Amino acid sequence: LIVMKAVAENAGRHVSWMTAQKTYDRKYLGMFARALKTIPVMRPDDMERKGEGFVTASGTKVYGHAGTRFTKDFEKGCVIVVKTKTGKKTAKVAKVVDDYTLELAAPLKGRGKEAVKSDTIHFERVLSPLATFLLLALVTAPLLLLLPHLLPQRFAFAGCVCCCCVGSAVTNLIYTLRRDGLSGKELFGGTPATFRTPSTPTIAAIDAPVDPEDMGDDMTDKTPYSLQPFVDQSAMFDQVTESLLRGGTIGIFPEGGTHDGTQLLPLKWGISVMLLGAMAKQEGLEKPIKISVVPVGLNYFAPHKFRSTVSVDFGDPIEVHQDLALQWKNGTKEQKAEANAAVMELIMAGVNSCTLQANDMNTLEVFRTIRRLWAPSGVRLSVADNVALTQGFASGFDRVKGDPKVKEIMERCYKYNSLLSTYRVQDHHVQRFRQHAFSNKDRITLIRKTIVRMVMLVLFGAFIVPWALIGAPVGLFLSVISDQKAKEVQKMSVKGTWKILMAPIVLSLLHGVCVACISSTFGEVPSLLWFFFAPVGAVYAIFAAEDGVRLVKSLNALTLLLGNRNIGQQLFEMREGLKKDIRAINKTKNNWLDNLDVPTRQRLEQRQSFTLEEDPEDSSFSKVEKPSD
């Protein structure tokens, strides 16, 4: 939806997305898919089924044990899937020898299991829907038994609704604490009394990432397996070609599925087959339609948080020479593979140019910290510049990671991020610690500022809490359903999808219940006012809640300084030391940001130049004179 909106606003085009046939066939999701003019594609993964017996493997040979029936279950082109402790291995079947022997087109290969990310929930701690419902009943029942009897008859229905809302809010709090494993102190922001040094990851984790394809070929232990049938996709390719030749726009996620990783999965070759096939169909035409591939990167800053920022980055259009299409159409099997590989190399380079990638979430956060420390003082960079800078540091890391100074900076940034998390402050708060951490006069200013912000927080709370209680049933339902769907596939990336799909339905139901409640209690006029103006109030409550969160974060920083001013000073000195070293290393011959494209470099050089008068050593690029105007 985000990409469709961006493309429609900037190019006036409708994007027809490739959608899984499984989704397309569902009653309600399929209705949305057909309304958006998507193109269904049958995925072998959706047709995977468990095989009988066990298998072992040696090179391109697979041997069955304990009653395998390869001649019945497999045919040429099927895919065998073996899930081991290290991850999932797959290979295409070249020949079925007998019920106990398969020949593979290539040895079993696969991806290792992804490391647990810092923002990934522990699925084993998620309460089941039944347990959540019983907890809700346990919390709500005493309220329902007590409160309605204390109110006049006309308020009985309203009292029941209020009890359900309060019960949902309490249940949601317990559910969240259980799911995320938070303690009360962590939830409400307690801070340690001393400045301690938490453990940090070793630089070895950065220097030697695990190769997802290096899992070994042979498999001596008898292991369960599953199989994916061969699927003829010719009809789907014909539909895509027809759409492209009509001048349409096709959207595809070439990784073939969602995941929680911070690196790209291997791209599927289907996109090159679609492109080359459509180009080959135009052979001999006087005015062939120009077909390009435009890489798009969706770069999330907090992917699982409501209303968090996402940057949609479009790369340069990729154009493929007609000779490759002719080679794909008329060449041998090897020549077709070469043409596909050449196209996929271009596409992979394009996708890499507009996506942020790192070995894990902690490393990605370190690159973002380095970007914030490098950024020119007093200048607010755009989202595009922030993404470009972070990407510059991430993509340039492989080139400079052997430098001892870079290793030291990475470890210090890990430590700095850990301390920010420990004391629940943000990096932009630390920038202001220098001017607040010395005199008693500044301490009085801090106390006054803290009192003012606490009063503001109380006022915000008085407005937000009623709306939060009204929306508590929706929040609880969306949390339960999205967590269960994420648990089923072991992926956090589906949570947002299910919340978006279910939110309109449950919000409409809740709004109807509230209208009926007000109508039965206060009459038709108040219920009509609520019907029309409640959605507006809810939107303002969301904005107020975001401001309230910012106030809480700023209060964490203020109370930290009031409790121990030395902590603020030490964090500030750590940040300044890191900033100086990061900018110094980017002035060396082996510049970390050499991968940045020229327009971005020039734009950031200009932004850096505005800070030179204040701090002549502040520029990490070559110095540029400040414009006269």
C-alpha positions as CSV (number, residue, x, y, z in Angstrom):
1,L,0.0,0.0,0.0
2,I,2.9,2.4,0.8
3,V,4.6,1.7,-2.5
4,M,1.3,2.0,-4.4
5,K,0.6,5.3,-2.8
6,A,4.1,6.6,-3.7
7,V,3.9,5.4,-7.3
8,A,0.4,6.8,-7.8
9,E,1.4,10.2,-6.4
10,N,4.6,10.5,-8.4
11,A,4.0,8.6,-11.6
12,G,0.2,8.3,-11.9
13,R,0.5,4.5,-12.3
14,H,-1.4,1.7,-10.7
15,V,0.8,-1.2,-9.5
16,S,-0.6,-4.7,-10.0
17,W,1.1,-6.9,-7.3
18,M,2.0,-10.5,-7.6
19,T,-0.1,-12.2,-4.9
20,A,0.1,-15.8,-3.6
21,Q,-2.7,-17.9,-5.0
22,K,-3.4,-19.1,-1.4
23,T,-4.3,-15.5,-0.4
24,Y,-6.1,-14.9,-3.7
25,D,-8.4,-17.8,-3.0
26,R,-9.5,-16.6,0.5
27,K,-12.9,-15.2,0.7
28,Y,-12.3,-11.7,2.2
29,L,-8.5,-11.3,1.5
30,G,-9.2,-12.5,-2.1
31,M,-11.9,-9.8,-2.5
32,F,-9.3,-7.1,-1.6
33,A,-6.7,-8.7,-3.9
34,R,-9.1,-8.8,-6.9
35,A,-10.1,-5.2,-6.2
36,L,-6.5,-4.1,-6.4
37,K,-6.1,-6.0,-9.7
38,T,-3.4,-8.3,-8.4
39,I,-2.0,-11.2,-10.3
40,P,-2.1,-14.6,-8.5
41,V,0.9,-16.9,-8.5
42,M,1.0,-20.5,-7.2
43,R,3.8,-20.9,-4.7
44,P,5.3,-24.4,-4.2
45,D,5.8,-23.4,-0.5
46,D,2.1,-23.2,-0.1
47,M,1.6,-26.7,-1.4
48,E,4.4,-28.3,0.8
49,R,3.4,-31.6,2.5
50,K,5.2,-34.0,4.7
51,G,6.8,-37.1,3.2
52,E,6.8,-40.6,4.6
53,G,9.8,-42.1,6.3
54,F,13.3,-40.5,6.7
55,V,16.1,-39.5,4.4
56,T,19.9,-39.2,4.4
57,A,22.0,-37.4,1.7
58,S,25.4,-37.6,0.1
59,G,26.2,-35.1,-2.6
60,T,23.4,-35.3,-5.2
61,K,22.0,-38.6,-3.9
62,V,19.2,-38.9,-1.4
63,Y,18.5,-42.2,0.2
64,G,15.1,-43.1,1.8
65,H,14.6,-45.1,5.0
66,A,11.6,-46.5,6.9
67,G,9.1,-46.8,4.1
68,T,9.7,-43.9,1.8
69,R,7.7,-43.9,-1.5
70,F,9.7,-41.7,-3.8
71,T,8.1,-43.0,-7.0
72,K,4.6,-42.1,-5.8
73,D,5.5,-38.8,-4.1
74,F,8.1,-37.3,-6.4
75,E,8.5,-36.4,-10.1
76,K,11.2,-34.5,-12.0
77,G,11.1,-30.9,-11.0
78,C,9.8,-31.4,-7.4
79,V,11.7,-29.9,-4.5
80,I,12.7,-31.9,-1.5
81,V,12.8,-29.9,1.8
82,V,14.8,-31.1,4.8
83,K,14.6,-29.1,8.1
84,T,17.6,-29.7,10.4
85,K,18.8,-28.0,13.6
86,T,20.9,-25.6,11.6
87,G,18.1,-24.5,9.2
88,K,16.2,-25.6,6.1
89,K,17.9,-27.3,3.1
90,T,16.3,-27.7,-0.3
91,A,17.1,-29.1,-3.7
92,K,15.3,-29.8,-7.0
93,V,14.8,-33.5,-8.0
94,A,16.5,-34.4,-11.3
95,K,15.5,-38.1,-11.4
96,V,13.5,-40.5,-9.3
97,V,15.5,-43.8,-9.3
98,D,13.2,-45.9,-7.1
99,D,11.3,-45.7,-3.8
100,Y,14.5,-45.3,-1.9
101,T,16.8,-43.3,-4.1
102,L,16.6,-39.8,-5.6
103,E,19.0,-37.9,-7.9
104,L,19.2,-34.2,-7.3
105,A,20.0,-31.4,-9.8
106,A,22.4,-30.0,-7.2
107,P,23.4,-30.9,-3.6
108,L,21.1,-29.9,-0.8
109,K,21.7,-26.2,0.1
110,G,19.8,-23.8,2.4
111,R,19.8,-21.0,4.8
112,G,20.8,-21.2,8.4
113,K,18.3,-20.1,11.1
114,E,18.2,-16.4,11.6
115,A,19.5,-15.1,14.9
116,V,16.9,-13.8,17.3
117,K,16.5,-10.1,16.7
118,S,16.3,-7.6,19.5
119,D,12.7,-6.6,18.6
120,T,11.5,-10.2,18.1
121,I,8.9,-11.5,20.5
122,H,9.4,-14.8,22.3
123,F,6.6,-16.8,20.7
124,E,6.6,-19.4,23.5
125,R,5.5,-16.7,26.0
126,V,2.5,-15.6,23.9
127,L,-0.7,-16.5,25.7
128,S,-3.2,-18.5,23.6
129,P,-6.6,-16.9,22.7
130,L,-8.4,-19.2,25.1
131,A,-6.0,-18.3,28.0
132,T,-6.4,-14.6,27.1
133,F,-10.2,-14.9,27.1
134,L,-10.2,-16.7,30.4
135,L,-8.0,-14.0,31.9
136,L,-10.3,-11.3,30.5
137,A,-13.3,-13.0,32.0
138,L,-11.5,-13.3,35.4
139,V,-10.6,-9.6,35.4
140,T,-14.0,-8.4,34.1
141,A,-16.4,-10.6,36.1
142,P,-15.9,-8.9,39.5
143,L,-16.5,-5.5,37.8
144,L,-19.6,-6.7,36.1
145,L,-21.0,-8.1,39.3
146,L,-20.3,-4.9,41.3
147,L,-20.5,-1.8,39.2
148,P,-23.8,-2.0,37.3
149,H,-25.7,-2.6,40.6
150,L,-24.3,0.7,42.0
151,L,-25.5,2.7,39.1
152,P,-29.1,3.9,38.1
153,Q,-30.9,1.6,35.7
154,R,-30.4,3.9,32.7
155,F,-26.6,3.7,33.2
156,A,-26.6,-0.1,33.5
157,F,-25.6,-0.7,29.8
158,A,-23.0,2.0,29.9
159,G,-21.6,0.5,33.1
160,C,-21.3,-2.9,31.5
161,V,-19.4,-1.4,28.5
162,C,-17.1,0.5,30.9
163,C,-16.4,-2.7,32.8
164,C,-15.5,-4.5,29.6
165,C,-13.2,-1.7,28.5
166,V,-11.4,-1.5,31.9
167,G,-11.1,-5.3,32.0
168,S,-9.6,-5.3,28.4
169,A,-7.1,-2.6,29.4
170,V,-5.9,-4.6,32.5
171,T,-5.8,-7.9,30.4
172,N,-3.9,-6.2,27.7
173,L,-1.3,-4.9,30.2
174,I,-0.9,-8.4,31.7
175,Y,-0.8,-10.0,28.2
176,T,2.0,-7.5,27.1
177,L,4.0,-8.0,30.3
178,R,3.8,-11.8,29.8
179,R,4.6,-11.7,26.0
180,D,7.6,-9.2,26.3
181,G,8.9,-10.5,29.6
182,L,8.9,-7.1,31.2
183,S,9.1,-6.3,34.8
184,G,7.2,-3.5,36.4
185,K,10.4,-1.5,36.9
186,E,11.3,-1.9,33.2
187,L,7.8,-0.9,32.1
188,F,7.6,2.3,34.1
189,G,11.2,3.4,33.6
190,G,13.3,2.8,36.7
191,T,17.0,3.7,36.3
192,P,20.0,2.3,38.0
193,A,21.8,4.3,40.6
194,T,25.3,3.8,39.3
195,F,27.0,4.2,36.0
196,R,27.7,0.6,35.0
197,T,29.2,-0.9,31.9
198,P,26.9,-3.6,30.3
199,S,28.3,-6.5,28.4
200,T,28.7,-5.8,24.6
201,P,29.0,-8.1,21.6
202,T,32.5,-9.0,20.4
203,I,33.7,-7.6,17.1
204,A,34.1,-11.2,15.9
205,A,30.4,-11.3,15.4
206,I,30.9,-8.4,12.9
207,D,34.0,-9.7,11.2
208,A,32.8,-13.2,10.6
209,P,29.1,-13.4,9.8
210,V,27.6,-16.8,9.2
211,D,27.2,-17.5,5.5
212,P,23.6,-18.6,5.1
213,E,24.5,-20.9,2.1
214,D,27.4,-22.6,3.9
215,M,25.5,-25.3,5.7
216,G,27.2,-28.4,4.3
217,D,25.8,-30.9,1.7
218,D,26.0,-34.3,3.2
219,M,23.5,-35.5,5.8
220,T,24.2,-38.7,7.6
221,D,21.5,-38.6,10.3
222,K,18.0,-40.0,9.3
223,T,15.9,-36.9,9.1
224,P,12.2,-36.2,8.3
225,Y,11.5,-34.4,5.1
226,S,8.7,-32.7,3.1
227,L,8.2,-32.1,-0.6
228,Q,7.0,-29.3,-2.8
229,P,5.3,-30.3,-6.1
230,F,6.4,-29.0,-9.5
231,V,4.1,-26.1,-10.5
232,D,3.6,-25.0,-14.1
233,Q,3.8,-21.2,-14.0
234,S,3.4,-20.7,-17.8
235,A,-0.2,-19.2,-17.4
236,M,1.0,-16.8,-14.8
237,F,4.0,-15.7,-16.9
238,D,1.6,-15.2,-19.9
239,Q,-0.6,-13.0,-17.8
240,V,2.4,-10.9,-16.6
241,T,3.7,-10.5,-20.2
242,E,0.2,-9.4,-21.4
243,S,0.0,-6.8,-18.7
244,L,3.5,-5.4,-19.4
245,L,2.9,-5.2,-23.2
246,R,-0.3,-3.2,-22.4
247,G,1.9,-0.7,-20.6
248,G,1.0,-1.9,-17.1
249,T,3.1,-1.9,-14.0
250,I,3.9,-5.1,-12.1
251,G,4.9,-5.1,-8.4
252,I,6.8,-8.1,-7.0
253,F,8.7,-8.9,-3.8
254,P,11.6,-10.9,-5.4
255,E,12.7,-12.5,-2.1
256,G,9.5,-14.7,-2.3
257,G,8.2,-14.0,1.2
258,T,8.4,-11.9,4.4
259,H,11.1,-12.4,7.0
260,D,12.5,-10.6,10.1
261,G,16.1,-10.5,8.9
262,T,18.2,-7.4,8.3
263,Q,19.7,-8.8,5.1
264,L,18.1,-9.7,1.7
265,L,17.2,-13.3,1.0
266,P,18.4,-14.7,-2.3
267,L,16.2,-13.2,-5.0
268,K,13.9,-15.5,-7.1
269,W,14.7,-15.9,-10.8
270,G,11.0,-15.4,-11.7
271,I,11.5,-11.6,-12.1
272,S,14.2,-12.1,-14.8
273,V,12.0,-14.7,-16.6
274,M,9.1,-12.2,-16.7
275,L,11.3,-9.4,-18.0
276,L,13.2,-11.4,-20.6
277,G,10.0,-13.1,-21.7
278,A,8.1,-9.8,-22.2
279,M,11.1,-8.4,-24.1
280,A,11.4,-11.5,-26.3
281,K,7.7,-11.2,-27.3
282,Q,8.5,-7.8,-28.9
283,E,11.2,-9.2,-31.3
284,G,10.8,-7.6,-34.7
285,L,8.3,-4.8,-33.6
286,E,9.1,-1.4,-35.0
287,K,8.2,0.4,-31.8
288,P,8.7,-2.0,-28.9
289,I,7.5,-0.9,-25.5
290,K,10.3,0.0,-23.2
291,I,10.3,-2.3,-20.2
292,S,12.4,-1.3,-17.1
293,V,12.9,-2.6,-13.6
294,V,12.7,0.0,-10.9
295,P,14.2,-1.3,-7.6
296,V,12.4,0.0,-4.5
297,G,13.6,-0.2,-0.9
298,L,11.3,-0.1,2.1
299,N,13.5,1.0,5.0
300,Y,11.8,0.9,8.4
301,F,13.0,2.8,11.4
302,A,10.8,0.9,13.9
303,P,9.0,-1.8,11.8
304,H,6.7,-3.1,14.5
305,K,5.6,0.2,16.1
306,F,2.4,2.0,15.2
307,R,2.9,5.2,13.1
308,S,6.6,4.7,12.9
309,T,8.6,6.2,10.0
310,V,9.2,4.2,6.7
311,S,11.3,5.5,3.9
312,V,10.4,4.5,0.3
313,D,13.6,4.7,-1.7
314,F,13.4,4.3,-5.5
315,G,16.6,3.3,-7.3
316,D,17.6,4.1,-10.8
317,P,15.7,2.2,-13.5
318,I,17.4,-0.9,-14.7
319,E,17.3,-1.4,-18.5
320,V,18.3,-4.7,-20.1
321,H,19.8,-4.9,-23.6
322,Q,17.6,-6.7,-26.2
323,D,20.5,-9.1,-26.9
324,L,20.0,-10.7,-23.6
325,A,16.3,-11.3,-24.4
326,L,17.3,-12.9,-27.7
327,Q,19.9,-15.1,-26.0
328,W,17.2,-16.2,-23.5
329,K,14.7,-16.9,-26.2
330,N,16.9,-18.7,-28.7
331,G,19.9,-19.9,-26.7
332,T,20.7,-23.3,-25.2
333,K,19.9,-24.2,-21.6
334,E,23.3,-22.9,-20.4
335,Q,22.8,-19.6,-22.4
336,K,19.4,-19.1,-20.9
337,A,20.9,-19.5,-17.4
338,E,23.6,-17.0,-18.3
339,A,21.0,-14.5,-19.4
340,N,19.0,-15.0,-16.3
341,A,22.1,-14.6,-14.1
342,A,23.1,-11.4,-15.9
343,V,19.7,-9.9,-15.3
344,M,19.6,-11.0,-11.6
345,E,23.0,-9.5,-11.0
346,L,21.7,-6.1,-12.3
347,I,18.6,-6.4,-10.2
348,M,20.4,-7.4,-7.0
349,A,22.8,-4.5,-7.4
350,G,19.8,-2.1,-7.8
351,V,18.0,-3.5,-4.8
352,N,21.2,-3.3,-2.7
353,S,21.5,0.4,-3.6
354,C,18.2,1.3,-2.0
355,T,18.0,-0.9,1.1
356,L,19.6,-0.9,4.5
357,Q,21.3,-4.2,5.4
358,A,23.3,-5.4,8.3
359,N,24.2,-8.8,9.9
360,D,21.7,-8.3,12.7
361,M,19.5,-5.6,14.3
362,N,22.1,-4.5,16.9
363,T,24.6,-3.9,14.1
364,L,22.0,-1.9,12.1
365,E,21.3,0.2,15.2
366,V,25.1,0.9,15.5
367,F,25.2,2.1,11.9
368,R,22.3,4.5,12.7
369,T,24.2,5.7,15.8
370,I,27.3,6.3,13.7
371,R,25.1,8.3,11.3
372,R,23.7,10.5,14.1
373,L,27.2,11.1,15.5
374,W,28.6,12.0,12.0
375,A,25.8,14.3,11.1
376,P,26.6,18.0,11.1
377,S,25.8,19.8,14.3
378,G,22.6,21.9,14.4
379,V,21.4,20.6,11.0
380,R,18.2,18.4,10.7
381,L,18.7,16.0,7.9
382,S,15.8,14.8,5.8
383,V,14.6,11.2,6.0
384,A,16.2,10.5,2.6
385,D,19.5,11.9,3.8
386,N,19.3,9.8,7.0
387,V,18.7,6.6,5.0
388,A,21.4,7.5,2.5
389,L,24.0,8.1,5.2
390,T,23.1,4.9,7.2
391,Q,23.3,3.0,4.0
392,G,26.6,4.5,3.2
393,F,28.0,3.4,6.5
394,A,26.5,-0.1,6.2
395,S,27.6,-0.7,2.7
396,G,31.1,0.7,3.3
397,F,31.7,-1.3,6.4
398,D,33.0,-4.4,4.6
399,R,35.7,-2.3,3.1
400,V,37.0,-0.7,6.3
401,K,36.2,-3.4,8.9
402,G,39.8,-4.6,9.0
403,D,40.9,-1.2,10.4
404,P,41.6,-1.5,14.1
405,K,40.1,2.0,14.6
406,V,36.9,0.9,13.0
407,K,36.7,-2.1,15.2
408,E,37.2,0.0,18.3
409,I,34.5,2.5,17.2
410,M,32.0,-0.3,16.6
411,E,32.6,-1.8,20.1
412,R,32.3,1.7,21.7
413,C,29.0,2.3,19.8
414,Y,27.7,-1.0,21.0
415,K,28.5,0.1,24.6
416,Y,27.0,3.6,24.1
417,N,23.8,2.1,22.7
418,S,23.6,-0.3,25.6
419,L,24.0,2.5,28.1
420,L,21.3,4.6,26.4
421,S,18.9,1.6,26.7
422,T,19.9,1.0,30.3
423,Y,19.2,4.6,31.4
424,R,16.2,4.9,29.0
425,V,17.4,8.1,27.3
426,Q,17.7,9.1,23.6
427,D,20.8,10.2,21.8
428,H,19.4,13.7,21.2
429,H,19.0,14.1,24.9
430,V,22.7,13.4,25.5
431,Q,23.6,16.3,23.2
432,R,22.1,18.7,25.7
433,F,23.6,17.2,28.8
434,R,26.7,19.4,28.7
435,Q,24.8,22.6,29.4
436,H,22.7,21.0,32.2
437,A,25.2,19.1,34.3
438,F,27.4,21.5,36.2
439,S,25.9,24.3,38.4
440,N,23.2,24.5,41.1
441,K,21.5,27.2,39.0
442,D,21.2,24.7,36.2
443,R,19.8,22.2,38.7
444,I,17.0,24.6,39.6
445,T,16.3,25.1,35.9
446,L,16.1,21.3,35.5
447,I,13.7,21.0,38.4
448,R,11.4,23.7,37.0
449,K,11.5,22.1,33.6
450,T,10.7,18.7,35.1
451,I,7.7,20.1,37.0
452,V,6.3,21.8,33.9
453,R,6.6,18.7,31.8
454,M,5.0,16.5,34.6
455,V,2.1,18.9,34.6
456,M,1.9,18.7,30.8
457,L,2.0,14.9,31.1
458,V,-0.9,14.9,33.6
459,L,-3.0,17.1,31.2
460,F,-2.2,14.9,28.3
461,G,-3.0,11.9,30.4
462,A,-6.4,13.3,31.3
463,F,-7.3,13.5,27.6
464,I,-5.6,10.2,26.5
465,V,-6.8,7.8,29.3
466,P,-10.5,7.9,28.5
467,W,-9.8,7.2,24.8
468,A,-7.3,4.5,25.7
469,L,-9.9,2.8,27.8
470,I,-12.5,3.0,25.1
471,G,-10.1,1.5,22.6
472,A,-8.7,-1.2,24.9
473,P,-10.9,-4.0,23.6
474,V,-9.6,-3.3,20.0
475,G,-6.0,-3.1,21.2
476,L,-6.4,-6.5,23.0
477,F,-8.0,-8.2,20.1
478,L,-5.5,-6.9,17.6
479,S,-2.6,-7.9,19.8
480,V,-3.9,-11.4,20.3
481,I,-4.8,-12.1,16.6
482,S,-1.6,-10.6,15.2
483,D,0.6,-12.4,17.7
484,Q,-1.1,-15.7,17.0
485,K,-0.6,-15.3,13.2
486,A,3.1,-14.3,13.8
487,K,3.5,-17.4,16.1
488,E,2.1,-19.7,13.4
489,V,4.7,-18.7,10.8
490,Q,7.4,-17.6,13.4
491,K,7.7,-14.2,11.8
492,M,7.1,-10.8,13.3
493,S,6.7,-9.3,9.8
494,V,3.1,-10.4,9.5
495,K,1.9,-8.6,12.7
496,G,1.3,-5.3,11.0
497,T,-0.5,-6.9,8.1
498,W,-3.1,-8.6,10.3
499,K,-3.6,-5.5,12.4
500,I,-4.3,-3.4,9.3
501,L,-6.7,-6.1,8.0
502,M,-8.6,-6.5,11.2
503,A,-8.6,-3.0,12.6
504,P,-11.4,-1.5,10.3
505,I,-13.7,-4.4,11.3
506,V,-13.3,-4.3,15.1
507,L,-13.1,-0.5,15.2
508,S,-16.4,-0.3,13.3
509,L,-18.0,-2.8,15.8
510,L,-16.7,-0.9,18.8
511,H,-17.9,2.4,17.4
512,G,-21.4,0.9,16.9
513,V,-21.5,-0.4,20.5
514,C,-20.4,3.0,21.8
515,V,-23.1,4.8,19.8
516,A,-25.8,2.3,21.1
517,C,-24.5,2.8,24.6
518,I,-24.7,6.6,24.4
519,S,-28.1,6.4,22.7
520,S,-29.6,4.2,25.4
521,T,-28.2,6.4,28.2
522,F,-28.3,10.0,27.0
523,G,-30.6,10.0,23.9
524,E,-30.3,10.4,20.2
525,V,-28.7,13.8,19.9
526,P,-25.6,12.9,22.0
527,S,-25.3,9.6,20.1
528,L,-25.3,11.4,16.8
529,L,-22.7,13.8,18.0
530,W,-20.6,10.9,19.2
531,F,-21.1,9.1,15.8
532,F,-19.7,12.0,13.8
533,F,-17.1,13.5,16.2
534,A,-15.7,10.5,18.1
535,P,-13.4,9.5,15.2
536,V,-11.9,13.0,15.1
537,G,-11.3,12.9,18.9
538,A,-9.7,9.5,18.5
539,V,-7.2,10.9,15.9
540,Y,-6.3,13.8,18.2
541,A,-5.9,11.3,21.1
542,I,-3.3,9.4,19.0
543,F,-1.4,12.6,18.3
544,A,-1.6,13.5,22.0
545,A,-0.3,10.0,22.9
546,E,2.7,10.4,20.7
547,D,3.5,13.8,22.4
548,G,3.0,12.1,25.7
549,V,5.5,9.4,24.9
550,R,8.0,12.1,23.9
551,L,7.4,13.8,27.3
552,V,8.0,10.6,29.2
553,K,11.3,10.1,27.3
554,S,12.4,13.6,28.1
555,L,11.4,13.1,31.8
556,N,13.6,10.0,31.8
557,A,16.5,12.2,30.8
558,L,15.7,15.0,33.2
559,T,15.3,12.6,36.2
560,L,18.6,10.9,35.2
561,L,20.4,14.2,35.5
562,L,18.7,15.2,38.7
563,G,19.5,11.8,40.3
564,N,23.1,11.7,39.2
565,R,24.5,14.6,37.2
566,N,27.8,12.7,36.7
567,I,26.0,10.1,34.5
568,G,24.9,12.8,32.1
569,Q,28.4,14.2,31.9
570,Q,29.9,10.8,31.3
571,L,27.4,10.0,28.6
572,F,28.1,13.4,27.0
573,E,31.8,12.8,27.1
574,M,31.4,9.3,25.6
575,R,29.3,10.7,22.8
576,E,31.7,13.6,22.0
577,G,34.7,11.2,21.9
578,L,32.8,8.9,19.5
579,K,31.8,11.8,17.3
580,K,35.3,13.1,17.1
581,D,36.8,9.7,16.2
582,I,34.0,8.9,13.6
583,R,34.6,12.2,11.8
584,A,38.3,11.8,12.0
585,I,38.2,8.3,10.4
586,N,36.1,9.7,7.6
587,K,38.8,12.2,6.7
588,T,41.4,9.5,6.1
589,K,42.3,8.1,2.6
590,N,40.2,5.0,3.2
591,N,36.9,6.9,3.7
592,W,34.1,4.9,5.2
593,L,31.5,6.9,3.0
594,D,33.2,6.4,-0.4
595,N,30.2,4.3,-1.5
596,L,27.8,7.3,-1.3
597,D,26.6,8.5,-4.7
598,V,27.9,11.8,-6.0
599,P,24.6,13.8,-5.7
600,T,24.1,12.7,-2.0
601,R,27.8,13.5,-1.2
602,Q,27.4,17.0,-2.8
603,R,24.2,17.7,-0.9
604,L,25.7,16.6,2.4
605,E,28.9,18.5,1.8
606,Q,26.8,21.7,1.4
607,R,24.9,20.9,4.6
608,Q,28.2,20.3,6.4
609,S,29.6,23.6,5.1
610,F,27.0,25.6,7.1
611,T,28.5,24.3,10.4
612,L,32.1,25.1,9.6
613,E,32.0,28.6,10.9
614,E,30.9,27.3,14.3
615,D,33.3,24.3,14.3
616,P,36.0,24.3,11.6
617,E,36.8,20.7,12.3
618,D,33.2,19.6,12.0
619,S,33.3,18.5,8.3
620,S,33.9,14.9,7.4
621,F,34.1,15.6,3.7
622,S,36.4,18.0,2.0
623,K,35.9,21.5,3.4
624,V,33.7,23.8,1.3
625,E,33.6,27.6,1.8
626,K,30.4,28.9,3.3
627,P,28.2,30.5,0.6
628,S,28.1,34.3,0.7
629,D,24.3,34.4,0.9
